[in-house]
Each structure stands twice: as structure tokens, then as C-alpha cells.
């Protein structure tokens, strides 16, 4: 079993003096906790690749979604919707058509 790494902390003065060293640790994926007079005041962590990925990882950390580490698979067959009414795409098409008709009518009234 792998031994967990010790928590990395640095005082403000030490962080300023050895910033490159601590940024190297952050680039490796470790968090660096910054202290001031013995109290934790900040945490340096790697920047997320993109906001969508960070939001997804937050959901995983909270236990809202689960991921087994594999690439997500697309279903072989399209998912059939059950129920009545229009799909979202049909509604959007109709709304655009109505908006275009209103615009054309307003242009005609200007003549």
C-alpha cells in the first residue's frame, strides 16, 4: 500500500523565498498550504484544464456523480423519448420561425 504524502505547508516568507520550488510541487499535482503566523490562509493547487472539467470533478468529489475511470460510451441505439409534446429542438425551430415572421411583418409595416 502506498504511504500518503505529508501535507506541504509553507510560511509566507518561505514561500516568497522559494516560490519556484513550491510552484514545481503544484505542477506535479500537489497542494501547498500557505500559513501566516501559524494559521492557514491559502491553498495553492494546480489550475484546472478547463472550467467544465473542474465542475465535473467537483460533482465527483461531492459524490453526486460516479466515474469508473473509463472513457464514457455513447449508447449504440439512440434513446427513444416517451411522452407527448414537442422535442426541445422542434420548439426552438418554431420559436425562430415565429421571430423571423415578426421581423418580416415589422419590416413590411415600415413601407
Backbone as ProteinMPNN parsed JSONL, in Angstrom:
{"seq_chain_A": "XXXXXXXXXXXXXXXXXXXXXXXXXXXXXXXXXXXXXXXXXXXXXXXXXXXXXXXXXXXXXXXXXXXXXXXXXXXXXXXXXXXXXXXXXXXXXXXXXXXXXXXXXXXXXXX", "coords_chain_A": {"N_chain_A": [[0.841, -1.181, 0.0], [0.501, 2.229, -0.814], [2.157, 4.822, 0.85], [0.617, 7.678, 2.224], [1.296, 11.002, 1.095], [2.985, 13.537, 2.963], [1.426, 16.483, 4.178], [1.99, 19.497, 2.505], [3.223, 22.462, 3.683], [3.823, 25.988, 3.824], [5.29, 28.878, 5.09], [4.572, 32.38, 4.633], [6.897, 33.962, 4.22], [8.823, 31.989, 3.605], [7.632, 30.913, 1.336], [7.793, 33.082, -0.453], [10.568, 33.225, -0.707], [11.207, 30.757, -1.848], [9.628, 30.335, -4.126], [9.653, 29.201, -6.753], [10.285, 26.517, -6.235], [8.011, 25.646, -4.767], [6.004, 26.106, -6.655], [6.762, 24.207, -8.485], [6.085, 21.865, -7.097], [3.322, 22.165, -7.081], [2.786, 22.013, -9.817], [3.293, 19.337, -10.15], [1.047, 18.306, -9.16], [0.481, 18.441, -6.481], [-0.887, 19.936, -3.503], [-0.206, 23.038, -1.942], [-0.156, 24.419, 1.159], [-0.516, 27.577, 2.482], [0.76, 29.407, 5.152], [0.321, 31.905, 7.705], [1.787, 33.311, 10.351], [1.467, 30.847, 11.6], [-1.175, 30.149, 11.048], [-3.362, 28.782, 8.684], [-3.829, 30.29, 5.572], [-4.169, 30.204, 2.828], [-4.411, 28.16, -0.157], [-2.508, 26.603, -2.574], [-3.172, 25.196, -5.609], [-3.126, 23.007, -8.502], [-4.028, 24.553, -11.6], [-7.187, 24.08, -13.126], [-7.767, 22.162, -16.129], [-9.873, 22.955, -17.757], [-12.921, 24.832, -17.245], [-15.255, 23.32, -17.365], [-14.373, 20.704, -16.93], [-13.39, 20.961, -14.333], [-15.74, 21.552, -12.961], [-17.081, 19.137, -13.314], [-15.38, 17.374, -11.906], [-15.757, 18.373, -9.364], [-18.384, 17.589, -8.874], [-17.96, 14.836, -8.811], [-16.289, 14.659, -6.543], [-18.118, 15.441, -4.583], [-19.764, 13.296, -4.605], [-22.017, 13.208, -6.157], [-22.03, 12.405, -8.808], [-20.685, 9.469, -10.381], [-17.665, 7.986, -11.507], [-15.988, 5.57, -13.341], [-13.462, 5.666, -14.33], [-13.132, 5.053, -16.954], [-13.433, 5.786, -20.507], [-16.293, 7.624, -21.405], [-19.119, 5.971, -22.821], [-21.051, 6.055, -25.803], [-24.462, 5.381, -26.267], [-25.412, 2.517, -28.218], [-27.816, 2.465, -29.674], [-30.029, 5.118, -30.541], [-31.553, 7.045, -27.943], [-34.888, 6.587, -27.144], [-37.506, 8.832, -26.789], [-40.206, 9.049, -24.601], [-43.569, 9.976, -24.355], [-45.674, 12.858, -24.699], [-45.951, 15.702, -26.856], [-43.704, 18.268, -28.038], [-40.281, 18.026, -29.063], [-37.322, 19.539, -27.671], [-35.741, 20.641, -29.701], [-37.61, 20.92, -31.778], [-39.275, 22.861, -30.668], [-37.51, 25.056, -30.48], [-36.986, 25.524, -33.197], [-39.54, 26.305, -34.064], [-39.867, 28.64, -32.513], [-37.857, 30.261, -33.563], [-38.767, 30.528, -36.187], [-41.183, 31.913, -35.758], [-40.162, 34.28, -34.676], [-38.722, 35.255, -36.855], [-40.834, 35.682, -38.661], [-42.249, 37.722, -37.301], [-40.351, 39.734, -37.459], [-40.186, 40.134, -40.25], [-42.797, 41.024, -40.727], [-42.744, 43.448, -39.308], [-40.917, 44.859, -40.831], [-42.322, 45.065, -43.223], [-44.39, 46.706, -42.427], [-43.139, 49.123, -42.201], [-42.918, 50.115, -44.715]], "CA_chain_A": [[0.0, 0.0, 0.0], [1.297, 3.447, -0.926], [2.082, 5.706, 2.012], [0.157, 9.003, 1.817], [2.307, 12.059, 1.189], [2.767, 14.511, 4.027], [0.842, 17.753, 3.733], [3.029, 20.502, 2.277], [2.878, 23.809, 4.141], [4.907, 26.958, 3.716], [5.001, 30.208, 5.595], [4.609, 33.409, 3.588], [8.288, 34.342, 3.966], [9.469, 30.87, 2.918], [7.017, 30.814, 0.012], [8.381, 34.125, -1.284], [11.98, 32.917, -0.956], [11.356, 29.524, -2.627], [8.41, 30.238, -4.92], [9.824, 28.256, -7.861], [10.219, 25.168, -5.669], [6.631, 25.317, -4.429], [5.249, 26.012, -7.9], [7.095, 22.896, -9.052], [5.247, 20.874, -6.415], [1.943, 22.347, -7.55], [2.737, 21.472, -11.18], [3.269, 17.877, -10.022], [-0.282, 17.919, -8.717], [0.335, 18.55, -5.027], [-1.395, 21.195, -2.96], [0.683, 23.687, -0.982], [-0.942, 25.229, 2.085], [0.259, 28.748, 2.889], [0.434, 29.829, 6.517], [0.791, 33.207, 8.166], [1.834, 33.224, 11.809], [0.985, 29.532, 12.016], [-2.557, 29.899, 10.64], [-3.526, 28.562, 7.251], [-4.532, 31.407, 4.944], [-4.393, 29.978, 1.406], [-4.002, 26.859, -0.687], [-2.118, 26.63, -3.982], [-3.476, 23.927, -6.278], [-2.977, 23.125, -9.952], [-5.158, 25.15, -12.311], [-7.906, 23.066, -13.898], [-7.581, 22.235, -17.577], [-10.956, 23.821, -18.22], [-13.942, 25.001, -16.215], [-16.192, 22.2, -17.428], [-13.751, 19.551, -16.271], [-13.34, 21.235, -12.892], [-17.105, 21.417, -12.443], [-17.389, 17.705, -13.273], [-14.629, 16.779, -10.802], [-16.407, 18.801, -8.124], [-19.536, 16.691, -8.7], [-17.418, 13.528, -8.411], [-15.843, 14.771, -5.145], [-19.29, 15.516, -3.707], [-20.496, 12.033, -4.657], [-23.247, 13.358, -6.928], [-21.849, 11.519, -9.962], [-19.637, 8.466, -10.198], [-16.896, 7.718, -12.717], [-15.165, 4.382, -13.144], [-12.148, 5.893, -14.911], [-13.12, 4.729, -18.375], [-13.998, 6.764, -21.432], [-17.747, 7.455, -21.492], [-19.577, 5.335, -24.052], [-22.301, 6.533, -26.374], [-25.324, 4.223, -26.486], [-25.43, 2.025, -29.598], [-29.063, 2.915, -30.285], [-30.487, 6.405, -29.997], [-32.512, 6.934, -26.85], [-36.234, 6.954, -27.562], [-38.23, 9.626, -25.818], [-41.597, 8.665, -24.437], [-44.377, 11.076, -23.886], [-46.326, 13.677, -25.716], [-45.426, 17.042, -26.995], [-42.6, 18.533, -28.957], [-38.928, 17.964, -28.516], [-36.732, 20.869, -27.483], [-35.299, 21.168, -30.992], [-38.793, 21.372, -32.513], [-39.718, 24.11, -30.047], [-36.569, 26.109, -30.873], [-37.223, 25.82, -34.616], [-40.78, 27.082, -34.139], [-39.639, 29.966, -31.942], [-37.067, 31.023, -34.533], [-39.639, 30.83, -37.315], [-42.098, 32.965, -35.315], [-39.379, 35.507, -34.537], [-38.429, 35.721, -38.208], [-42.085, 36.204, -39.212], [-42.499, 39.018, -36.66], [-39.381, 40.682, -38.017], [-40.616, 40.427, -41.626], [-44.014, 41.842, -40.63], [-42.382, 44.803, -38.881], [-40.267, 45.499, -41.981], [-43.366, 45.385, -44.187], [-45.183, 47.826, -41.912], [-42.355, 50.333, -42.356], [-43.0, 50.572, -46.118]], "C_chain_A": [[0.885, 1.243, 0.0], [1.07, 4.333, 0.288], [1.62, 7.094, 1.558], [1.245, 10.047, 2.033], [1.95, 13.022, 2.325], [2.221, 15.8, 3.42], [1.953, 18.79, 3.628], [2.523, 21.865, 2.716], [4.096, 24.705, 3.999], [4.436, 28.276, 4.297], [5.16, 31.218, 4.471], [6.053, 33.762, 3.232], [9.008, 33.239, 3.183], [8.927, 30.717, 1.501], [7.623, 31.849, -0.934], [9.816, 33.769, -1.659], [12.15, 31.722, -1.89], [10.147, 29.272, -3.531], [8.537, 29.211, -6.042], [9.714, 26.817, -7.38], [8.767, 24.767, -5.407], [5.739, 25.252, -5.672], [5.531, 24.696, -8.621], [6.264, 21.787, -8.413], [3.796, 20.958, -6.893], [1.796, 21.783, -8.957], [2.697, 19.95, -11.168], [1.916, 17.379, -9.519], [-0.503, 18.003, -7.217], [-0.228, 19.903, -4.626], [-0.371, 21.732, -1.961], [-0.178, 24.62, -0.137], [-0.051, 26.344, 2.616], [-0.212, 29.181, 4.271], [0.999, 31.212, 6.788], [0.658, 33.183, 9.684], [1.192, 31.929, 12.33], [-0.444, 29.21, 11.631], [-2.632, 29.776, 9.121], [-4.368, 29.68, 6.638], [-4.842, 31.173, 3.464], [-3.958, 28.567, 1.029], [-3.682, 27.047, -2.163], [-2.376, 25.25, -4.562], [-3.293, 24.108, -7.773], [-4.232, 23.745, -10.571], [-5.86, 24.059, -13.101], [-7.679, 23.26, -15.391], [-8.653, 23.109, -18.209], [-12.052, 23.833, -17.166], [-14.944, 23.858, -16.204], [-15.651, 20.978, -16.718], [-13.713, 19.76, -14.759], [-14.718, 21.079, -12.264], [-17.482, 19.943, -12.326], [-16.663, 17.033, -12.113], [-15.225, 17.176, -9.453], [-17.623, 17.923, -7.834], [-19.082, 15.296, -8.268], [-16.994, 13.572, -6.945], [-17.016, 14.792, -4.178], [-20.101, 14.224, -3.707], [-21.798, 12.114, -5.436], [-23.2, 12.482, -8.175], [-20.705, 10.568, -9.66], [-18.959, 8.23, -11.543], [-15.971, 6.554, -12.442], [-13.788, 4.51, -13.779], [-12.072, 5.609, -16.392], [-13.713, 5.856, -19.202], [-15.512, 6.553, -21.501], [-18.139, 6.87, -22.844], [-20.903, 5.941, -24.492], [-23.181, 5.306, -26.598], [-25.352, 3.823, -27.963], [-26.669, 2.505, -30.332], [-29.428, 4.27, -29.719], [-31.531, 6.18, -28.901], [-33.866, 7.414, -27.354], [-36.906, 7.718, -26.437], [-39.674, 9.167, -25.778], [-42.366, 9.855, -23.912], [-44.934, 11.869, -25.042], [-45.647, 15.031, -25.79], [-44.234, 17.095, -27.916], [-41.273, 18.317, -28.255], [-38.403, 19.384, -28.381], [-36.308, 21.461, -28.821], [-36.48, 21.642, -31.832], [-39.289, 22.71, -31.967], [-38.818, 25.265, -30.463], [-36.785, 26.504, -32.329], [-38.475, 26.67, -34.77], [-40.59, 28.504, -33.612], [-38.847, 30.84, -32.917], [-37.929, 31.445, -35.724], [-40.591, 31.969, -36.955], [-41.376, 34.306, -35.19], [-39.076, 36.101, -35.904], [-39.679, 36.328, -38.841], [-42.427, 37.561, -38.604], [-41.59, 40.089, -37.244], [-39.789, 41.093, -39.433], [-41.852, 41.315, -41.606], [-43.677, 43.284, -40.237], [-41.694, 45.564, -40.013], [-41.319, 45.917, -43.015], [-44.18, 46.596, -43.724], [-44.43, 49.153, -42.051], [-42.484, 50.91, -43.756], [-44.123, 51.498, -46.331]], "O_chain_A": [[1.885, 1.309, 0.715], [-0.067, 4.564, 0.7], [2.173, 7.637, 0.602], [2.005, 9.996, 3.0], [0.779, 13.279, 2.604], [2.531, 16.146, 2.281], [2.759, 18.945, 4.546], [1.526, 22.367, 2.197], [5.238, 24.248, 4.046], [3.324, 28.73, 4.029], [5.815, 30.935, 3.468], [6.389, 33.85, 2.051], [9.717, 33.52, 2.217], [9.681, 30.424, 0.572], [7.933, 31.535, -2.084], [10.234, 33.984, -2.797], [13.121, 31.664, -2.645], [9.701, 28.135, -3.68], [7.614, 28.426, -6.259], [9.109, 25.985, -8.056], [8.345, 23.674, -5.782], [4.821, 24.435, -5.733], [4.654, 24.139, -9.282], [5.795, 20.88, -9.101], [3.135, 19.937, -7.084], [0.791, 21.143, -9.263], [2.131, 19.337, -12.073], [1.672, 16.173, -9.461], [-1.584, 17.663, -6.736], [-0.058, 20.893, -5.337], [0.252, 20.966, -1.227], [-0.849, 25.506, -0.667], [1.036, 26.088, 3.135], [-1.409, 29.306, 4.529], [1.994, 31.634, 6.2], [-0.44, 33.052, 10.226], [0.486, 31.917, 13.338], [-0.895, 28.089, 11.865], [-2.042, 30.565, 8.384], [-5.464, 29.983, 7.11], [-5.687, 31.866, 2.898], [-3.251, 27.885, 1.771], [-4.492, 27.589, -2.915], [-1.858, 24.252, -4.061], [-3.304, 25.236, -8.267], [-5.35, 23.494, -10.121], [-5.201, 23.199, -13.687], [-7.432, 24.372, -15.858], [-8.365, 23.911, -19.096], [-12.108, 22.957, -16.303], [-15.43, 23.471, -15.141], [-16.375, 20.297, -15.992], [-13.976, 18.831, -13.996], [-14.849, 20.54, -11.165], [-18.125, 19.54, -11.357], [-17.252, 16.213, -11.407], [-15.195, 16.39, -8.507], [-17.866, 17.556, -6.685], [-19.743, 14.65, -7.454], [-17.29, 12.651, -6.184], [-16.935, 14.233, -3.084], [-21.021, 14.069, -2.904], [-22.605, 11.186, -5.384], [-24.207, 11.885, -8.558], [-19.867, 10.83, -8.797], [-19.606, 8.271, -12.589], [-15.255, 6.54, -11.441], [-13.019, 3.549, -13.768], [-11.057, 5.892, -17.027], [-14.39, 6.747, -18.69], [-15.966, 5.418, -21.642], [-17.569, 7.223, -23.876], [-21.755, 6.291, -23.674], [-22.688, 4.284, -27.076], [-25.319, 4.679, -28.847], [-26.584, 2.91, -31.492], [-29.168, 4.547, -28.548], [-32.297, 5.218, -28.953], [-33.982, 8.502, -27.918], [-36.876, 7.301, -25.279], [-40.285, 8.925, -26.818], [-41.855, 10.641, -23.115], [-44.683, 11.57, -26.21], [-44.885, 15.432, -24.91], [-43.818, 16.091, -28.493], [-41.163, 18.411, -27.033], [-38.987, 20.322, -28.924], [-36.493, 22.655, -29.054], [-36.375, 22.653, -32.527], [-39.678, 23.59, -32.735], [-39.314, 26.35, -30.768], [-36.768, 27.69, -32.659], [-38.476, 27.646, -35.521], [-41.096, 29.459, -34.2], [-39.142, 32.025, -33.072], [-37.832, 32.573, -36.205], [-40.788, 32.888, -37.75], [-41.922, 35.346, -35.559], [-39.163, 37.314, -36.089], [-39.598, 37.372, -39.488], [-42.853, 38.463, -39.324], [-42.02, 41.215, -37.49], [-39.74, 42.276, -39.772], [-41.945, 42.262, -42.387], [-44.258, 44.228, -40.773], [-41.867, 46.776, -40.142], [-41.219, 46.99, -43.61], [-44.607, 47.412, -44.541], [-45.058, 50.212, -42.02], [-42.187, 52.087, -43.963], [-44.33, 51.971, -47.449]]}, "name": "protein", "num_of_chains": 1, "seq": "XXXXXXXXXXXXXXXXXXXXXXXXXXXXXXXXXXXXXXXXXXXXXXXXXXXXXXXXXXXXXXXXXXXXXXXXXXXXXXXXXXXXXXXXXXXXXXXXXXXXXXXXXXXXXXX"}
